[in-house]
Amino acid sequence: MSIEIRVLGPDDVGVLADVAPDVFDHAVDPRFAAEFLKDTRHHLAVALDAGTVVGMASALHYVHPDKPPELWVNEVGVAPGYRRKGIARRLLSALLDLGVELGCRTAWVGTEEGNEAARRLYEDAGGRAEAFVMYSFDVTGRRKRPRFGMVRRLC
């Protein structure tokens, strides 16, 4: 099996037209894929088998006013028939190498406590487990507020 690992760029949306089942959580939407790949802070590494995407890992690099860039690895997914062949490790490695090129000093990823496969992957790659509590917010019902920087006069 010859698997090619590639980090996609803005002109690579067509690569995502042929994706094996269960690589992503949902079907790839070409509009969202194009927007994702156009954003220079979003990164997507894919594993290709004869042109079919059989694995992916996504990340975002970001900056703060008070610290150097960091790389957040959002998710790693590999098609069921391709698991346990080192593909996830190669995808993660491609993103970590990219983080170095981007000047990131830290990379991090979160996973569920019971996701043993992911935890093994991250620990084998040199990651250290840390205590972490995540909060999620459903913002679909929030009232739209004025954008920051805009001041409304009340009188």
N, C-alpha and C positions, 0 to 999 in steps of 0.2 A: 504494500500500500504506500503510495507516494502522496503525502499530504503537503500542500504548500501553505505556509503561514504568511499572510499579507496584512499590513496596516493600510486601511483604505483612505483615500483622499476624496476631495470634493467631486471629482469626475468619475468616481467608482460606483455610483448608485446602481448601475446595471448589474454589478456583481451580485447584488442582493435580490435579483429576479429569480434565482434558483436556489432555494434554501431547503434543506432537509427538514422533515418534521421534528419538532421539539428542540430546535436549536434556540429559537426565541420563544418568549412566553405567548406571543400572538403572531398573526400574519404580519409580515413587513408591509408597511404603508409607504409607497414610493414618495409621497409628499413629506412625511416625517423623516424618512431616510435621507432625502436630499437636504432637508434643513439641518439634520444632525451632522452630516458630512461636510456641509459648508461652514459650520462653526469651527473655528480653528482650535478651540479648547476642548472639543469633543473628539474622542478617538475610538476607532473600532478596528480590532484585529479579527481576521477571519481565517478559518482553516478551510481550504478548498481541496476537494477530491474530484478531479476531472471537471472543474468548473462549478460544482455544486458546493454551496456553503454547508459544511458539516459541523462547524463549531464557530463560536464567536466569544469575544471578551470586549466589553466596553468600559471606557474610563473618561474621566473629566479632569483636566488639570486646572487649578485655580490659584489665585493669589490673594493675599491679605495685606492690609496696610502695614502689619507688624511682623510678618514672617515670610520666609521664602515660599515659592510655589510648592504645592502638594499635588499628588495624584490620587484621585479617588477611583478605585476600581469598582464599577457599579455591579457588573454581573459577568458570569462565565457560563456558557451553555454549549453542550456538545450533544449531537444526535445520539440516541441510544446505541445504535450499532457501532459507534466509533468510540465509546467510552472505554476507559482503562487501557488506553493505548498511548498515553503521554501527550495527547493533543491539548488538553486543558493546561497542562504545565507549559507547553510551548507558547500557547496564546498569552498566558499570564506573563511569561518571560518577555515576550515581545512588547507588552505594555510597560513592564518595569524598565526595560531598556529604553523605551521611548521617554519615559519619565526622566531618566538620567539625561537624555539629550535635551529635554526641555528645562533642565535646571532644577528639577524637583529634588528635594532632600528627603522627603517622606512620601511613602505610598501607603494607602490603607484600604481595607475592604471590610465589610460586615457580612455576617451570615447567621443563620438560625443556629441555636445551640445544638439542635439535633441533626444538623446537616453534616453527617460524618464525612461524606466524600469531599465536600468543600473544605471542611476543616483540615482534612489530610492534605489536600492540594496546597492550601495556604501555609501550613506548617512545613511541608516538604520544600516549599519555595523559600523558606527562611523567615516566614512571618511569625510573630509572637502574639498569642491570644491576650487580649486585654479586656477588663471589665467594661461593658458598654451597655447603655440603655438607650433605646431608640424610641422616639415619639413620632407618630404620623398624624397628619391633619387632613380631614376631608374638607377641602376648600370650595367644593362645588356650590355650596349654599351661602357663601359669604357675600355680603353686600360690597359692591365695587366702591372703593375709596379713591379720593384724588391721589394722583401720583406724587411721590416724594418730590420735594422741591417746588411744588405748586402751592401757593398760599391762597386760601379763600378768605375773602373779607366777609365778616359776619355782620357788619353794620353799614 
